[in-house]
């Protein structure tokens, strides 16, 4: 996480612990960062897709499928961009998987 995000999370925690906010934003911020880390990890392997084993490719396709609902919860513009990119990564992994000999 960047320093700015950490400072924002600390400030939000202080405000919430003082009873000045209706709900703590820290778990929400952490959840938002988790999907992005997962997204980056999944799509980082596209350059090596043809070198991956069938098991690795199946695992990546499954991870794409599990990540999709989390991205769908984002605001409309971010959701549209990240869903398109996720679908492109998934399609490449499926193509690589189908291209491998049985």
MIBA-816341 format. One record per residue (C-alpha): residue number from 1; residue in three letters; x negated, y, z. Coordinates in nm, 4 decimals, padded with zeros to 6 digits. Each point is the difference from the previous one (the first is absolute). Example, Ala and Ser with C-alpha at 12.3 -4.5 7.8 and 13.67 -1.06 7.14 Angstrom:
BEGIN
{n:1&res:ALA&xx:-01.2300&yy:-00.4500&zz:00.7800}
{n:2&res:SER&xx:-00.1370&yy:00.3440&zz:-00.0660}
This chain:
BEGIN
{n:1&res:UNK&xx:00.0000&yy:00.0000&zz:00.0000}
{n:2&res:UNK&xx:-00.1112&yy:00.3510&zz:-00.0609}
{n:3&res:UNK&xx:-00.0725&yy:00.2404&zz:00.2824}
{n:4&res:UNK&xx:00.2990&yy:00.2135&zz:-00.0926}
{n:5&res:UNK&xx:00.2393&yy:-00.2946&zz:00.0302}
{n:6&res:UNK&xx:-00.1513&yy:-00.0957&zz:00.3353}
{n:7&res:UNK&xx:00.0357&yy:00.3560&zz:00.1337}
{n:8&res:UNK&xx:00.3582&yy:00.0188&zz:-00.1221}
{n:9&res:UNK&xx:00.0791&yy:-00.3305&zz:00.1687}
{n:10&res:UNK&xx:-00.1600&yy:00.1179&zz:00.3268}
{n:11&res:UNK&xx:00.1885&yy:00.3300&zz:-00.0104}
{n:12&res:UNK&xx:00.3272&yy:-00.1788&zz:-00.0732}
{n:13&res:UNK&xx:-00.0632&yy:-00.2404&zz:00.2870}
{n:14&res:UNK&xx:-00.0623&yy:00.2896&zz:00.2378}
{n:15&res:UNK&xx:00.3195&yy:00.1741&zz:-00.1089}
{n:16&res:UNK&xx:00.2006&yy:-00.3217&zz:00.0393}
{n:17&res:UNK&xx:-00.1504&yy:-00.0880&zz:00.3370}
{n:18&res:UNK&xx:00.0898&yy:00.3467&zz:00.1250}
{n:19&res:UNK&xx:00.3618&yy:-00.0723&zz:-00.0919}
{n:20&res:UNK&xx:00.0118&yy:00.2676&zz:-00.2707}
{n:21&res:UNK&xx:00.0839&yy:-00.2317&zz:-00.2910}
{n:22&res:UNK&xx:00.2886&yy:-00.2453&zz:-00.0417}
{n:23&res:UNK&xx:-00.2144&yy:-00.2947&zz:-00.1166}
{n:24&res:UNK&xx:-00.3704&yy:-00.0869&zz:-00.0270}
{n:25&res:UNK&xx:-00.1322&yy:00.0294&zz:-00.3574}
{n:26&res:UNK&xx:-00.3156&yy:-00.2031&zz:00.0607}
{n:27&res:UNK&xx:00.1418&yy:-00.3455&zz:-00.0836}
{n:28&res:UNK&xx:00.1597&yy:00.1423&zz:-00.3150}
{n:29&res:UNK&xx:-00.3273&yy:00.1576&zz:-00.1107}
{n:30&res:UNK&xx:-00.1867&yy:-00.3237&zz:00.0688}
{n:31&res:UNK&xx:00.2578&yy:-00.1998&zz:-00.1974}
{n:32&res:UNK&xx:-00.0305&yy:00.2385&zz:-00.2924}
{n:33&res:UNK&xx:-00.3767&yy:-00.0415&zz:-00.0046}
{n:34&res:UNK&xx:00.0261&yy:-00.3812&zz:00.0228}
{n:35&res:UNK&xx:00.1893&yy:-00.0376&zz:-00.3277}
{n:36&res:UNK&xx:-00.2548&yy:00.2146&zz:-00.1797}
{n:37&res:UNK&xx:-00.2965&yy:-00.2001&zz:00.1302}
{n:38&res:UNK&xx:00.1740&yy:-00.3200&zz:-00.1082}
{n:39&res:UNK&xx:00.0780&yy:00.1535&zz:-00.3410}
{n:40&res:UNK&xx:-00.3619&yy:00.1065&zz:-00.0520}
{n:41&res:UNK&xx:-00.1293&yy:-00.3411&zz:00.1073}
{n:42&res:UNK&xx:00.2331&yy:-00.1836&zz:-00.2372}
{n:43&res:UNK&xx:-00.0632&yy:00.2195&zz:-00.3032}
{n:44&res:UNK&xx:-00.3762&yy:00.0226&zz:00.0591}
{n:45&res:UNK&xx:-00.0389&yy:-00.3541&zz:-00.1321}
{n:46&res:UNK&xx:00.1391&yy:00.0635&zz:-00.3489}
{n:47&res:UNK&xx:-00.3448&yy:00.0375&zz:-00.1573}
{n:48&res:UNK&xx:-00.0882&yy:-00.3532&zz:00.1107}
{n:49&res:UNK&xx:00.3389&yy:-00.1575&zz:-00.0736}
{n:50&res:UNK&xx:-00.1268&yy:-00.2528&zz:-00.2536}
{n:51&res:UNK&xx:-00.2758&yy:-00.1169&zz:00.2366}
{n:52&res:UNK&xx:00.2398&yy:-00.0672&zz:00.2892}
{n:53&res:UNK&xx:00.1244&yy:-00.3489&zz:00.0774}
{n:54&res:UNK&xx:00.3623&yy:-00.1007&zz:-00.0524}
{n:55&res:UNK&xx:00.0529&yy:-00.0005&zz:00.3763}
{n:56&res:UNK&xx:-00.1387&yy:00.3525&zz:00.0321}
{n:57&res:UNK&xx:00.2194&yy:00.1205&zz:-00.2862}
{n:58&res:UNK&xx:00.3117&yy:-00.1609&zz:00.1511}
{n:59&res:UNK&xx:-00.0814&yy:00.1633&zz:00.3319}
{n:60&res:UNK&xx:-00.0336&yy:00.3418&zz:-00.1653}
{n:61&res:UNK&xx:00.3322&yy:-00.0428&zz:-00.1822}
{n:62&res:UNK&xx:00.1659&yy:-00.0935&zz:00.3301}
{n:63&res:UNK&xx:-00.1545&yy:00.3017&zz:00.1711}
{n:64&res:UNK&xx:00.1328&yy:00.2234&zz:-00.2788}
{n:65&res:UNK&xx:00.3476&yy:-00.1436&zz:00.0526}
{n:66&res:UNK&xx:-00.0165&yy:00.0573&zz:00.3764}
{n:67&res:UNK&xx:-00.1293&yy:00.3568&zz:-00.0404}
{n:68&res:UNK&xx:00.2672&yy:00.1088&zz:-00.2482}
{n:69&res:UNK&xx:00.2823&yy:00.0550&zz:00.2569}
{n:70&res:UNK&xx:-00.2291&yy:00.2160&zz:00.2135}
{n:71&res:UNK&xx:-00.0848&yy:00.2237&zz:-00.2948}
{n:72&res:UNK&xx:00.3675&yy:00.0236&zz:-00.0977}
{n:73&res:UNK&xx:00.0613&yy:00.1789&zz:00.3313}
{n:74&res:UNK&xx:-00.2258&yy:00.2925&zz:-00.0972}
{n:75&res:UNK&xx:00.1349&yy:00.3229&zz:-00.1429}
{n:76&res:UNK&xx:00.1176&yy:-00.0239&zz:-00.3599}
{n:77&res:UNK&xx:-00.3043&yy:00.1398&zz:-00.1816}
{n:78&res:UNK&xx:-00.2598&yy:-00.1917&zz:00.2043}
{n:79&res:UNK&xx:00.2075&yy:-00.3156&zz:-00.0221}
{n:80&res:UNK&xx:00.0240&yy:00.0278&zz:-00.3769}
{n:81&res:UNK&xx:-00.3759&yy:00.0452&zz:-00.0456}
{n:82&res:UNK&xx:-00.1145&yy:-00.2679&zz:00.2440}
{n:83&res:UNK&xx:00.2611&yy:-00.2537&zz:-00.1116}
{n:84&res:UNK&xx:-00.1141&yy:00.0416&zz:-00.3610}
{n:85&res:UNK&xx:-00.3636&yy:-00.0450&zz:00.0981}
{n:86&res:UNK&xx:00.0834&yy:-00.3003&zz:00.2191}
{n:87&res:UNK&xx:00.1978&yy:-00.1594&zz:-00.2831}
{n:88&res:UNK&xx:-00.2939&yy:00.0492&zz:-00.2380}
{n:89&res:UNK&xx:-00.2358&yy:-00.1719&zz:00.2477}
{n:90&res:UNK&xx:00.2485&yy:-00.2837&zz:00.0519}
{n:91&res:UNK&xx:00.0486&yy:-00.0452&zz:-00.3757}
{n:92&res:UNK&xx:-00.3761&yy:-00.0253&zz:-00.0505}
{n:93&res:UNK&xx:-00.0304&yy:-00.2637&zz:00.2732}
{n:94&res:UNK&xx:00.2900&yy:-00.1997&zz:-00.1472}
{n:95&res:UNK&xx:-00.1561&yy:00.0222&zz:-00.3484}
{n:96&res:UNK&xx:-00.3371&yy:-00.1150&zz:00.1388}
{n:97&res:UNK&xx:00.1683&yy:-00.2845&zz:00.1855}
{n:98&res:UNK&xx:00.1872&yy:-00.1154&zz:-00.3105}
{n:99&res:UNK&xx:-00.3168&yy:00.0270&zz:-00.2112}
{n:100&res:UNK&xx:-00.1920&yy:-00.2434&zz:00.2150}
{n:101&res:UNK&xx:-00.0113&yy:-00.3601&zz:-00.1171}
{n:102&res:UNK&xx:00.2026&yy:-00.2453&zz:00.2092}
